[in-house]
């Protein structure tokens, strides 16, 4: 089960839009991990929005990125 920090629900990765900054979740071993940076889907790959670089990930779920304020 994925633990969410916010009340936003997670969506299946196949429904991820290409025109939004997303919070994504990846599955490694028997654990889920939420990435600490916003991503954008580009074709069949993913970009770290802050660095504008491709990242070699295979996310399983997404939700809209909500900036965390300190």
N, C-alpha and C positions, 0 to 999 in steps of 0.2 A: 504494500500500500504506500502511496506517495503522501508524505506529510507536507501540507501547504502552509506557508508562512502567512499568506493573506487569505481572504475569503474567496478569491477567484478560483473557479474550477479549472482543472486541467483538461485539455482537449487532446484527442489522438493526433499524432504528428502528421498524418496524411491530410489533415484539414488545415495545416499551418498556412497562413497567408504570406504573400511575398512583399507586401507593402507596409509592414509594421515591425517595430522592434519587439522581440519576443523574449520571454524567460523560458528557457528550455530545460528539460530534465533528461538525463542519460541513465542507462541501466548498465551497471558493471557488476559482474558476479551475481550476488544476490541482493545488491543494494541499488537504490536510486539516488542520484546526485543532481542537485539543482545548480546550474552554472551561475557564477557570480557576475556575469557580464551579459549585456543584451546581445541577441543574435538576430540575424535576418536571413531568411531563406533566399538563396540565389540559385535558381534552376534546381539541380539535384544536390547542391552543397550548401554550406552554412558559413556566414561571415560574422566575425566579432565586430559589432558596430563601432565600438570605441577605437579600435585599431585599424579598421577597414581591411582586415586580413581574413583569408579563408581559415577555417578551423576544421580539423579532421574528426568530426563527431558524428554520431548516429543517434540523435535524440529520439525519445519515445513519446514525449508529451510536450505540450506548450501552453502558455497563457500570455496575455499581453504583459509587457515589461512595465513595471511601475517603479520609478526611481525611488530608492530608499534615501531618506534625508537623515543626516546625522544629528 
